[in-house]
Amino acid sequence: MQINGKGKILRIYIGETDKWAKKPLYHELIKMFKKNDMAGATVFRGIEGFGLNSRIKSSHILQLSEDLPLVIETIDTEEKIENILPKVKEMVKEGLVTIENVEVIKYEAEK
């Protein structure tokens, strides 16, 4: 797979306990990205944050949350991002989804 130049980054902000078909949403999104041959994807766990409902979720020992914020990112061509967007919208019931332009400088694996 080769990606050079202009691309898109899809970012999804959700909670750790969000589900899709009774399974962790973040994991189901990653599986869907893999199934659709996306260039790659990463899940980041936040240590603190809040969203639309304004509840602060934190990893502080005194406020230990079981629903820490997560960010899932995937970068690929505009066409591939647009192709998966309907499924992402279906799966993400609560959260934030953004798309931004990116310039891909290097994307390759050792042979």
C-alpha positions in Angstrom: 0.0 0.0 0.0 1.3 3.4 -0.9 0.1 6.7 0.4 2.0 9.9 -0.6 1.0 13.5 -0.5 -2.5 14.5 0.4 -4.7 12.4 2.7 -7.3 12.6 5.4 -7.2 11.8 9.1 -10.4 10.6 10.7 -10.6 11.1 14.5 -13.2 9.7 16.7 -13.6 10.8 20.4 -15.6 8.3 22.5 -15.7 6.8 26.0 -13.9 3.7 27.0 -17.2 1.9 28.0 -19.0 2.7 24.7 -20.3 -0.4 23.0 -21.2 -1.7 19.5 -23.1 -5.0 19.4 -22.2 -5.5 23.1 -18.5 -5.3 22.4 -16.1 -2.4 23.0 -16.7 0.2 20.3 -13.0 1.1 20.0 -12.2 -2.5 19.2 -15.0 -2.9 16.7 -14.0 0.3 14.9 -10.4 -1.0 14.6 -11.7 -4.3 13.2 -13.9 -2.4 10.7 -10.9 -0.3 9.6 -8.8 -3.4 9.1 -11.6 -5.1 7.2 -11.8 -2.1 4.9 -8.0 -2.1 4.3 -7.3 1.2 5.9 -3.6 2.1 6.1 -3.6 1.8 9.9 -5.3 2.9 13.0 -4.5 3.7 16.6 -6.5 4.0 19.8 -5.2 6.6 22.4 -6.5 6.5 26.0 -6.8 9.9 27.7 -6.0 10.5 31.3 -8.6 13.1 31.7 -11.3 14.9 29.7 -15.0 15.8 29.2 -17.4 15.9 26.4 -20.9 17.1 25.6 -22.4 15.9 28.9 -19.6 17.9 30.8 -18.8 15.1 33.2 -15.1 15.1 33.8 -13.5 11.6 33.4 -10.2 11.2 35.1 -7.6 8.6 35.9 -6.7 10.4 39.2 -6.5 7.9 42.1 -9.2 9.7 44.0 -11.6 10.0 41.0 -10.8 6.7 39.3 -13.1 6.5 36.2 -14.1 3.4 34.5 -14.9 5.4 31.4 -11.8 7.2 30.4 -11.8 9.2 27.1 -10.5 7.5 24.0 -9.4 8.9 20.6 -9.3 6.6 17.6 -7.4 7.8 14.5 -7.0 6.4 11.0 -5.2 8.1 8.1 -5.8 7.2 4.5 -6.8 8.6 1.1 -9.9 10.9 1.0 -11.8 8.2 -1.0 -11.2 5.5 1.6 -12.1 7.8 4.5 -15.3 8.8 2.7 -16.2 5.1 2.1 -16.0 4.2 5.8 -17.8 7.3 7.1 -21.4 5.9 6.8 -20.4 2.9 9.0 -18.6 5.1 11.5 -21.7 7.3 11.8 -23.8 4.2 12.3 -21.5 2.8 15.0 -20.7 6.0 17.0 -23.9 6.8 18.8 -22.4 9.3 21.2 -19.1 11.2 20.7 -17.3 13.4 18.2 -16.1 12.5 14.7 -13.8 14.8 12.8 -11.9 14.8 9.5 -8.9 16.9 8.6 -6.5 17.2 5.7 -3.0 15.8 6.2 0.1 15.7 4.2 1.7 12.2 4.2 5.4 12.5 4.2 6.4 8.8 4.6 4.4 5.6 4.9 6.3 2.4 4.3 7.4 -0.8 6.1 10.7 -2.6 5.9 10.9 -5.2 3.3 
